[in-house]
Amino acid sequence: MALATTLALAFMAQGAIDAPATVFDVGYEELVQGEDRAAAEAIEACTQLEADDPARLINHGIALARMGRFTEARADFEAAANADTSVELETSTGDFADSRHLARRALASLERGEFARYYAMSMR
């Protein structure tokens, strides 16, 4: 569970090195608070990012996986992992990581059943 939270609660921060970063809504706050349905809805409603944006795909996949929608989550993670380009994303721990690497970690977590345990706990 901690891996899933740390994994990608990523947010997109882009901008010139000397300019303030622009932060886009990729459901970060909702995911941190465990509000997965709200996170998915916020991500789906975000018009500032393309549908294939890695931060959007990874966080959406996490929200879906936490809700038990594993097939849809896998599709999001695979799309981010197989993207032609990657971006550096900031994780919930403040570290930066390559988006394809984060997506592959999310897929591995999904394969190990880590999201299934999270989903079972959220149903209690």
N, C-alpha and C positions, 0 to 999 in steps of 0.2 A: 504494500500500500504506500509506504513512504517513497518507494522508487517511482511509483506512478505519479505521485504528487510532485516530487522533485523533477521527474523526468521531463516534463514538458510544460508545465504551467508556464509556458513561454509567452513572452509578449514581444511584439515586433517594435523595435526601436531603431528608426532609420533617420539619417540626416547627415549633414556634413560634420566632420570631426569637431570643428569649432562651434557649430550651431547646436542649439538645443535639440534633443531628439524628439521625434514625433512618436507618440505612443498610440497604437491602434487598438480598438476593442476586439480582443480575441477571447473574451470570456474569462480573462485572468481572475478578476475579483470573485466572480461567481464560483470558479473552480476552487479557489483557495477556501471559500466558505462552504464548500461541499454542495453547492446548489447546481447540480449537473444539468438539470432540465433548463434552468435559467441560462446557464452557460451556453448550451447548445443553441438556444433561441437567440441569444445575443450575437453569437458567432454567425448564425445564419442570416441575421438582420444587418450585419456589418456591410455597408456599401463601399467602404474605403479601400478594401482589399479584394484582390482577385480571388476567385473560387479556388485556384490552385496555389494560393499563398501558403508556404510551409507552416508558419505559426498558426494560421487558421486551421489547416488540415490536422495538425498534431493536437491542438487543444480540442478541436471538435471530436477527433477520434477518442481522446481521453474521456470527454463528457459522455459520448455514446457508450464506450466500454463500461464506464461506471454505472450506466443505466442497463447494462446487460445486452446491449445491441452490438454484439461482437463482430458480426459480418460487416456491418457498416463501418465500425471502427477500424477493422482490418483494411478496408478499402481506402480510408483516409490515410492511415499510416503508410500503406504501400505507395500511395500517390506521392507522399512527401519523401519517402525513402528513394523512390525511383525518379525523382525530378531531375531535369537536365541541369539545373543550377541549385545551389544551396545558399543559405544565408546564415549568419551568426545570430542566434537567438539567445536572449537572456532568460535563464531559468528562474524558478522561484527562490533559489538559493543565491541568486545574484551572479552566478557563473555564466559564461558565454559558451555556447556549443554549436557545432555545425548542425543544421537542420536535418540533414540526411542521417547523421549519427543518432540524433534524438529519435527520429522516426524508426530507425532499426532497433533501438532500445525499446521503444514502445511495442513494436511487433514481437520482440523477444518476451516482454512482460506478458503480452497477450497469450503467446504460446505456452508460457509457464503457468497460466491460469491466475496470475496475480490480480487481474481485473475481476475475475469471477469471485474471488474471495472478497474483494471490495464491494461488489454488487450484492453478495449474500449478506454482508454486514449492513449495508444500507437498507436492506429489506426488513431488518429487525425493528 
